[in-house]
Amino acid sequence: MEPHQEIYNYLSPFLTGLLLSTGIGLIIGLEREFNKLQQNSTAGIRTFPIVSILGFLLASLPADYGVWPVVVALPALILLLGFDHFNKPSGVPGHTTHFALVATFVLGTMVALHLYKEALASAVIIVTLLALKETFTSTLKKITHAELLSIIKFFILALLILPFLPSRDFGPGNILNAYTIGWVVVIVSLLNFAGYFLVKFIGSGKGIFLTALLGGLISSTAVAWSFAPRGKENPELAGSYASGIVISSSIMFPRLALLVFIFNPDMLSALWLPFSLMFGTAMFFSWRLWRKKINPETEQEIKIGNPLNILSALSFGALFVGILLTVYYAGIYLGDKGLYLSAIISGLADTDAITISMAELGVQSISAATAAMVVVTATLSNTLVKMGISIWKGGHEIGSKVGTAFGSVLLVGILYVLINLILN
């Protein structure tokens, strides 16, 4: 039963809409009333509910009236607000409030059309935009011209180029897809982009941690690719960036466990122990590295470089394509004989795909225990790739720190696989 149907048990549809339109007006009006205390604004906590109710009432008139009451009232409201704006003394703000009043009128008509959820969601977005004015203003004052250009470049890449890439398979075995490759480039660019501004506005410690945490849910390999050169550029932040790389990689284990639970829950009984051991090892070393991060006093002096390194993102896309081709040709020449070798090759590119495949095979043709060991092997391969990226792009400082952590994770995983193979 829909929520508004439950309300109808107590109130008529008209009264329900009247209350919702009043509430929407009050939400927006409350924010504008607070704004009036600081600036001489046009409308406040009384005007907005009245405008919202007006829109609701006009749109709720009997069908005999048609849409003409709304069609006439909306331009009249805009005209009235236009006169008010131009009759104000110079320097008095008000255009934002005027647009908010027009939007409130439209939200009232949406309620009359029973678009309750849509109207409420729109009202929340409008109030949020109005309330964040000071935050937006203070943030924009801190952005440089170069950073503004990087923001524009990112939106061109993500919103103008990516959507128009053809989502068609091509290449040997149709394993390549232009849209997928573009999406990989956008992910790496987004991580660089988000990490830069999180470090700048939140601080190096919290910014790096949040980027690693969120990036690990998308691609821990991309995090390693982005963080390693950052740590090389800022040796004083090497511990924080190295810890971020290890944190993002550790998230791989609960993420893969979730995939296994979705496709083959029986495999979890064979995966929980190795995943727990490797996850615990990674978190231990990440914690040790995090303890050695920089002092807050030095954060403002950190040089965080270019917020959008397109060349680095394109290089990662080329590497992704190369690994896909390697996996394809390895499959042709090796066939189905080496499950573990296939897992090692697949893990070079991605762990999600091999995990889902093994979960499916664990139901159909192989035992859950064998499928689980293949998944563990793929995670070890992927960890080795991230360690190589960290050493290659991060130099000695990052390479030694991440190498110790990932080396320990690899040792724990390899020992578990060997012991499991011996016992079975």
NORVENNOR-V450263 format. One line per field, one symbol per residue. ss: DSSP state (h for helix, s for strand, l for the rest). psi: psi as a letter, one per 30 degrees, with the letter a starting at -180 (. if undefined). burial: # if it has 9 or more other ideal C-beta (glycine too) atoms within 8 Angstrom, else .. Layout:
ss = ???
psi = ???
burial = ???
//
This chain:
ss = llhhhhhhllllhhhhhhhhhhhhhhhhhhhhhhhhllllllllllhhhhhhhhhhhhhlllhhhllhhhhhhhhhhhhhhhhhhhllllllllhhhhhhhhhhhhhhhhhhlllhhhhhhhhhhhhhhhhlhhhhhhhhhhllhhhhhhhhhhhhhhhhhhhhllllsslhhhlsshhhhhhhhhhhhhhhhhhhhhhhhhlhhhhhhhhhhhhhhhlhhhhhhhhhhhhhhlhhhhhhhhhhhhhhhhhhhhhhhhhhhhhlhhhhhhhhhhhhhhhhhhhhhhhhhhlllllhhhhhhllllllllhhhhhhhhhhhhhhhhhhhhhhhhhllllhhhhhhhhhhhllhhhhhhhhhhhhhlllhhhhhhhhhhhhhhhhhhhhhhhhhhhhhhhhhhhhhhhhhhhhhhhhhhhhhhhhl
psi = kkefeeeffelleeeeeeeeeeeeeeeeeeeeeeeffflilelbfeeeeeeeeeeeeeffllfffageeeeeeeeeeeeeeeeeeffllkfklfeeeeeeeeeeeeeeeeefggieeeeeeeeeeeeeeefgeeeeeeeeffkleeeeeeeeeeeeeefeeefgkkikkaakghfkkeeeeeeeeeeeeeeeeeeefeeefeleeeeeeeeeeeeffejfeeeeeeeefeeefiefgeeeeeeeeeeeeffeefeeeeeeeefifffefffeeeeeeeeeeeeeeeeeeffgllkfffefgkjgbkfjjeeeeeeeeeeeeeeeeeeeeeeeffbgeieeeeeeeefeekfeeeeeeeeeefeeflleeeeeeeeeeeeeeeeeeeeeeeeeffaeeeeeeeeeeeeeeeeeeeeeeeeeeef.
burial = ...#..##.......#######.##########.##....#####.#############.........##..##..##..##.##........#.###.#############...#..##.###.##..#..#.....#.......##.##.######.###..#.........##########################...#############..##############.#..#####################.##..##..##.###.######.###.###.##..##...##..#.#..####.###.##..##.#########..#....###########.######.#####...#.#.##################.###.##..###.##########.###.##..#....
//
